[in-house]
Amino acid sequence: MGVELLGMHYVYLIFIILILGVMILKKDTTLICIVGIFVLGLMATKSLSASVLGVFNSFIYAINELLGTILIISIIVGMSNALVETGVSDAMIRPFTKLMKNKVLAYWIVGILMMVISWFFWPSPAVALIGVILLPAAVKAGLPALGVAVAMNIFGHGIALSSDFVIQGAPKLTASGAGIPVENVISASVPLVIIMGLTTTFSAFYFLMKDIKNGSLNIEENIYSFENSNTSTTSTINPIIKNILAFVIPLLFVFDVIAMYVKNLRGGDATALIGGTAVFVLTVLTILNDRKNSLSKITSHLIEGLQFGFRVFGPVIPIAAFFYLGDSGITAVFGEVLPKSSNGIVNDLGIALANTVPLNAALGAGTLSIVGAITGLDGSGFSGISLVGSVAKLFGTALGSGTATLTALGQISAIWVGGGTLIPWAVIPVAAICGIDPIELVKRNIKPVVIGLVVTTIAAIFFI
């Protein structure tokens, strides 16, 4: 059923287009989002003071919605720092080096381990945990440093970050933008993540082995042997206790995952379980390692984590604030400003789109992949996925189904492009720890990632 669109609906749509345009130009969207919130507030309230106040309140609303996500990632990073500092991370990963007998095993072991650790600790901390231990062993097994970087990048910043099944930061953002439960996005993303993951990892593996065989990709002879100097100088934990902790800590997180399924914990409850476990792990590690200084050291680790969390999500808050106005956020910030017949700005636009444009599943899937890729051009992968959710809801409403699938597809596209596989400045951490040129890593990733996105987009059509 069609709806009569108000002026603010058209303004909202204009600012969506502006934000996309700014992202294409690889510029920051914060100013556009602030102006958009202000203009919408001015149109809704007819009050200058209420509009200015609304800008600040929209930020508060966005922070309240995102706070759980920001906090869990901050705590995980703080815990990861404690793992590295105490040397427990070494003990956790080092046994896997013995399994890397050749370049084939090295690729898959590095990749799969990076993926699993990234699910629990996020890719940024996992880069340090994996790189310092497995890089020399993988190169010794015959896999070039560029190949190690590809495996870490695709499995960690690609598969793990785009799915984010455990911490659920990415699906929380896209689900909020789409106005649907986070578990719906996660369920819809499972087949797409599997298809994308299998396509990209096997494509990347094929191209790597082909180039190694024909001699165009050589194994570095004098690669820098990474040693975690912090671990050797600051760890005071007994080696036996360290090995016990290296076994117990992963086991605790495995128990968390089991508890999620047994107790049917979803969304915020699942995140809280992981976060609480991470807090206790951080605390115990710091007490064992720093003893008398543990009180201040625990705080230090938490501060380091929070600095990381807000640095990552700082650019996300303004754009999330704007896109939350497309759903229930506008009522929370400006009050009952839409007519009773309205289902929210995005829903109204979706209904109008359905009545004017002949949409189908193929067009919807293709558009969400492109929009997701565009939002990833800023090198974050996260700053624009609220927009992805909003556009997915618009198309899902127009199609009458498939909102969760479209949201998941857009999320995958945005994070694979911007989260760390195709944008040069996003791949820098992996490139740096592997001692290679970030541009070379991007060149190596382009073919498998593009192939994966095309295959996944085609597959998504059948799930809508």
C-alpha positions in Angstrom: 0.0 0.0 0.0 1.4 3.4 -1.0 2.0 6.2 1.4 2.0 9.9 0.9 5.6 11.0 1.4 6.5 14.0 3.4 9.3 16.5 2.6 11.6 14.9 5.2 11.4 11.5 3.4 12.8 13.2 0.3 15.4 15.0 2.3 16.4 11.7 4.0 16.8 10.1 0.5 18.8 13.0 -0.8 21.2 12.8 2.2 21.6 9.0 1.6 22.7 9.8 -2.0 25.0 12.5 -0.7 26.6 10.1 1.8 27.2 7.5 -0.9 28.7 10.1 -3.2 31.1 11.3 -0.4 32.1 7.7 0.3 32.8 7.1 -3.4 35.1 10.2 -3.3 36.8 8.5 -0.2 36.0 11.4 2.0 34.7 11.5 5.6 30.9 11.5 6.0 30.6 13.0 9.5 29.8 16.6 8.3 27.1 15.4 5.9 25.5 13.2 8.6 25.4 16.1 11.1 23.9 18.5 8.5 21.4 15.7 7.6 20.3 15.3 11.2 20.0 19.0 11.7 17.9 19.5 8.5 15.6 16.6 9.4 15.2 18.0 12.9 14.4 21.4 11.5 11.7 20.0 9.2 10.3 17.8 11.9 10.1 20.3 14.8 10.2 23.7 13.1 12.4 24.8 15.9 16.1 25.8 15.6 16.9 25.0 19.2 15.2 21.6 19.0 17.1 20.8 15.9 20.5 21.7 17.5 19.5 19.7 20.6 18.5 16.8 18.3 21.9 16.5 16.8 23.4 15.9 20.2 20.6 13.6 21.3 20.9 11.6 18.1 24.6 11.0 19.0 23.5 9.9 22.5 20.9 7.6 21.0 23.5 6.0 18.6 26.0 5.6 21.4 23.4 3.9 23.6 22.6 1.5 20.7 26.3 0.8 20.0 27.7 0.9 23.5 27.6 -2.9 24.1 29.4 -3.4 20.8 32.1 -0.8 21.5 32.6 -2.1 25.1 32.9 -5.8 24.1 35.5 -5.0 21.4 37.4 -2.8 23.9 37.5 -5.5 26.5 38.6 -8.1 24.0 41.4 -5.9 22.9 42.5 -5.2 26.5 42.5 -9.0 27.1 44.5 -9.6 24.0 47.1 -7.1 25.1 47.3 -9.0 28.4 47.7 -12.3 26.6 50.6 -10.9 24.5 52.3 -9.3 27.5 52.1 -12.4 29.7 53.3 -14.7 26.9 50.2 -16.8 27.1 49.4 -16.0 23.4 52.8 -17.6 22.5 51.9 -20.8 24.4 48.5 -20.9 22.8 49.7 -20.7 19.2 53.2 -22.2 19.2 52.1 -25.9 19.0 50.5 -25.2 15.6 53.9 -24.4 14.2 54.8 -28.1 14.4 51.9 -29.0 12.1 53.2 -26.8 9.2 55.1 -29.4 7.2 54.7 -27.7 3.8 53.3 -24.6 2.1 49.9 -26.1 1.6 49.4 -26.9 5.3 51.0 -23.6 6.2 48.4 -21.7 4.2 45.4 -23.5 5.7 46.7 -23.6 9.3 47.6 -19.9 9.3 44.2 -19.0 7.8 41.9 -21.2 9.9 43.7 -20.3 13.1 43.5 -16.6 12.2 39.7 -17.1 11.5 39.0 -18.8 14.8 41.1 -16.4 16.9 39.5 -13.4 15.1 36.0 -14.7 15.9 36.8 -14.5 19.6 39.4 -11.7 19.8 38.7 -9.7 16.6 41.2 -9.5 13.7 43.3 -6.5 14.8 44.6 -8.2 18.0 44.7 -11.6 16.2 47.2 -10.2 13.6 49.7 -9.7 16.4 48.9 -13.0 18.1 49.3 -14.9 14.8 52.0 -13.0 13.0 54.8 -13.0 15.5 54.6 -16.8 16.0 53.4 -18.4 12.8 55.0 -16.1 10.1 58.6 -17.5 10.5 57.3 -21.1 10.7 55.1 -20.7 7.6 57.9 -19.2 5.5 60.2 -22.0 6.7 57.6 -24.4 5.5 57.7 -22.9 2.0 54.9 -20.3 2.0 56.1 -16.8 1.0 55.4 -13.9 3.4 52.9 -12.5 0.9 51.0 -15.9 1.0 50.9 -15.7 4.8 49.5 -12.2 4.6 46.8 -13.3 2.1 45.8 -16.2 4.4 45.6 -13.9 7.5 43.8 -11.2 5.6 41.1 -13.3 3.9 40.4 -15.6 6.8 40.6 -12.9 9.5 39.5 -9.5 8.0 37.4 -11.3 5.4 35.5 -14.4 6.8 35.7 -13.8 10.5 35.1 -10.0 10.5 32.3 -10.1 7.9 30.5 -12.9 9.8 31.4 -11.8 13.4 29.3 -14.7 14.8 30.7 -14.5 18.4 31.2 -10.9 19.3 28.4 -9.8 16.9 29.6 -6.2 16.4 29.0 -6.1 12.6 25.5 -7.8 12.6 24.4 -5.6 15.5 25.2 -2.5 13.4 23.5 -3.8 10.3 20.5 -5.2 12.1 20.0 -1.9 13.9 20.1 -0.1 10.6 17.6 -2.5 9.1 15.3 -2.6 12.2 15.4 -6.4 12.5 16.7 -8.7 15.3 20.5 -9.4 15.1 19.9 -13.2 15.1 17.9 -12.8 11.8 21.0 -11.2 10.2 23.3 -13.9 11.6 21.1 -16.7 10.4 20.8 -15.2 7.0 24.5 -14.6 6.7 25.6 -18.2 7.5 25.1 -19.7 3.9 26.5 -16.5 2.3 29.6 -16.4 4.6 30.2 -20.1 3.7 29.9 -19.4 0.0 32.0 -16.3 0.1 34.6 -18.0 2.4 35.0 -21.1 0.3 35.2 -19.2 -3.0 37.8 -16.7 -1.9 40.0 -19.0 0.1 40.2 -21.6 -2.6 40.7 -19.0 -5.3 43.4 -17.3 -3.4 45.1 -20.7 -2.7 44.9 -21.6 -6.4 46.5 -18.4 -7.5 49.2 -18.6 -4.8 50.2 -22.1 -5.7 50.2 -21.4 -9.4 52.5 -18.4 -9.0 54.8 -20.3 -6.6 55.0 -23.1 -9.2 55.8 -20.9 -12.2 58.4 -18.9 -10.2 56.6 -15.5 -10.2 56.3 -15.6 -6.4 59.5 -16.4 -4.5 60.1 -17.4 -0.9 62.0 -14.7 1.0 65.3 -16.1 2.3 66.2 -13.4 4.8 62.8 -12.7 6.3 62.8 -10.8 9.6 62.3 -13.3 12.4 59.6 -11.8 14.6 60.1 -12.2 18.3 57.7 -10.9 20.9 60.2 -8.9 23.0 57.5 -7.7 25.3 56.6 -11.3 26.3 60.2 -12.2 27.1 60.9 -9.2 29.2 57.6 -8.6 31.1 56.1 -12.1 31.6 56.7 -13.3 35.2 54.3 -16.3 35.0 55.7 -19.8 35.6 56.0 -21.6 32.2 53.9 -24.5 33.6 51.1 -22.2 34.7 51.4 -20.4 31.3 50.8 -23.6 29.4 47.8 -24.4 31.6 46.4 -21.0 31.0 47.0 -21.4 27.2 44.7 -24.5 27.4 42.1 -23.2 29.8 41.4 -19.8 28.3 40.3 -21.1 24.8 38.3 -23.7 26.6 36.4 -21.0 28.6 35.4 -19.4 25.3 34.3 -22.7 23.8 32.1 -23.2 26.9 30.7 -19.8 26.3 29.7 -20.8 22.8 28.1 -24.0 24.1 26.3 -22.0 26.8 24.9 -19.7 24.1 23.2 -22.6 22.3 22.1 -24.5 25.5 20.6 -21.4 27.2 19.5 -19.9 23.9 21.5 -16.7 24.5 21.3 -14.2 21.6 22.3 -10.7 20.8 23.2 -8.7 23.9 23.2 -11.7 26.3 25.6 -13.6 24.1 27.9 -10.6 23.9 27.7 -10.0 27.6 28.8 -13.7 28.3 31.8 -13.3 26.0 32.6 -9.9 27.6 32.3 -11.1 31.1 34.6 -14.0 30.4 37.1 -11.7 28.8 37.1 -9.4 31.9 37.8 -12.3 34.2 40.6 -13.6 31.9 42.2 -10.1 31.7 42.0 -9.8 35.5 43.4 -13.2 36.3 46.3 -12.8 33.8 47.2 -9.4 35.1 47.1 -10.5 38.8 49.3 -13.5 38.0 51.8 -11.4 36.0 51.9 -8.0 37.8 51.0 -9.0 41.4 51.4 -5.8 43.4 51.0 -3.6 40.4 48.0 -5.5 39.1 45.4 -2.9 40.4 46.8 -0.2 38.1 47.7 -2.6 35.3 44.1 -3.9 35.0 43.0 -0.3 34.5 45.7 0.3 32.0 44.7 -2.7 29.9 41.0 -1.5 30.0 42.0 2.0 28.9 44.1 0.7 26.0 41.1 -1.3 24.9 38.7 1.6 25.2 41.0 3.8 23.2 41.0 1.2 20.5 37.2 0.8 20.6 36.4 4.5 20.4 39.1 5.0 17.7 37.4 2.4 15.5 33.8 3.4 16.3 34.3 7.2 16.4 33.5 7.6 12.7 30.6 5.2 13.0 28.6 7.2 15.6 27.6 10.2 13.4 26.6 8.0 10.5 24.7 5.6 12.7 22.9 8.5 14.4 21.7 9.7 11.0 20.5 6.2 9.8 18.8 5.4 13.1 16.5 8.4 12.2 15.2 6.3 9.4 13.5 3.9 11.8 12.5 4.3 15.5 15.3 6.8 16.2 13.4 9.7 14.9 10.7 9.3 17.5 13.2 8.8 20.3 15.1 12.0 19.3 12.4 14.4 18.0 9.2 12.8 19.3 6.1 11.9 17.3 6.8 13.9 14.2 5.6 11.4 11.6 1.9 10.8 10.8 0.3 7.8 12.3 0.0 6.2 8.9 3.8 6.2 8.6 5.8 3.0 9.2 9.1 4.9 9.5 11.0 6.9 6.9 12.8 3.9 5.4 9.7 1.7 5.3 7.7 4.5 3.7 10.4 4.9 1.1 10.5 1.1 0.5 6.7 1.0 -0.1 6.9 4.0 -2.5 9.8 2.3 -4.3 7.8 -0.9 -4.7 4.9 1.1 -6.3 7.1 3.0 -8.8 10.1 0.8 -9.7 9.9 -2.8 -10.9 12.2 -4.4 -8.4 13.3 -8.1 -8.3 15.7 -10.2 -6.3 18.5 -9.9 -8.7 18.4 -6.1 -8.8 18.1 -6.0 -5.0 21.1 -8.3 -4.4 23.2 -6.5 -7.0 22.4 -3.1 -5.5 23.2 -4.2 -1.9 26.6 -5.6 -3.0 27.5 -2.4 -4.8 26.2 -0.2 -1.9 28.1 -2.4 0.6 31.3 -2.1 -1.5 30.9 1.7 -1.7 30.5 2.1 2.0 33.7 0.1 2.5 35.8 2.5 0.4 36.7 4.5 3.6 38.8 1.6 4.7 36.8 0.9 7.9 34.1 -1.5 6.7 32.0 -0.4 9.7 31.3 3.3 9.2 28.7 2.6 6.5 27.0 -0.6 7.4 24.2 1.2 9.1 23.5 2.6 5.7 23.6 -1.0 4.3 21.0 -2.1 6.8 18.8 0.9 6.0 19.0 0.3 2.2 18.4 -3.4 2.8 15.2 -2.6 4.7 14.1 -0.3 1.9 14.6 -3.0 -0.7 13.2 -5.8 1.4 10.1 -3.8 2.1 9.7 -3.1 -1.7 10.3 -6.8 -2.5 8.1 -8.0 0.3 10.8 -10.3 1.7 14.5 -10.9 2.0 15.5 -8.0 4.3 17.7 -10.2 6.4 19.5 -11.7 3.4 20.0 -8.4 1.8 21.3 -7.0 5.0 23.8 -9.9 5.4 24.9 -9.5 1.8 25.6 -5.8 2.2 27.4 -6.4 5.4 29.6 -9.1 3.8 30.4 -6.8 0.8 31.2 -3.7 3.0 33.5 -5.5 5.3 35.3 -7.6 2.7 36.1 -4.4 0.8 36.7 -2.0 3.6 37.4 -4.1 6.6 40.8 -5.1 5.5 41.2 -7.0 2.1 40.9 -4.5 -0.7 41.6 -1.0 0.6 45.3 -0.3 1.0 45.2 1.6 4.2 43.0 -1.1 5.8 45.5 -3.9 5.1 48.5 -2.1 6.7 48.5 -4.1 10.0 48.8 -7.4 8.2 51.2 -6.1 5.6 53.4 -4.5 8.3 53.7 -7.6 10.5 54.5 -9.7 7.4 57.0 -7.2 6.1 55.4 -6.7 2.7 54.0 -3.8 0.6 50.3 -3.2 1.4 49.6 -2.5 -2.3 51.0 -5.9 -3.3 48.7 -7.5 -0.7 45.7 -5.7 -2.2 46.7 -6.7 -5.7 46.9 -10.3 -4.6 43.5 -10.1 -2.9 41.5 -8.4 -5.7 40.9 -11.4 -7.9 39.7 -13.9 -5.2 37.6 -11.3 -3.4 35.9 -10.0 -6.6 35.2 -13.6 -7.7 33.8 -14.4 -4.2 31.5 -11.3 -4.2 30.1 -12.1 -7.6 29.4 -15.8 -6.7 27.9 -14.8 -3.3 25.7 -12.1 -4.9 24.3 -14.6 -7.4 23.7 -17.1 -4.6 21.9 -14.5 -2.5 19.3 -14.0 -5.2 18.0 -17.6 -4.5 17.8 -16.9 -0.7 15.7 -13.7 -1.0 
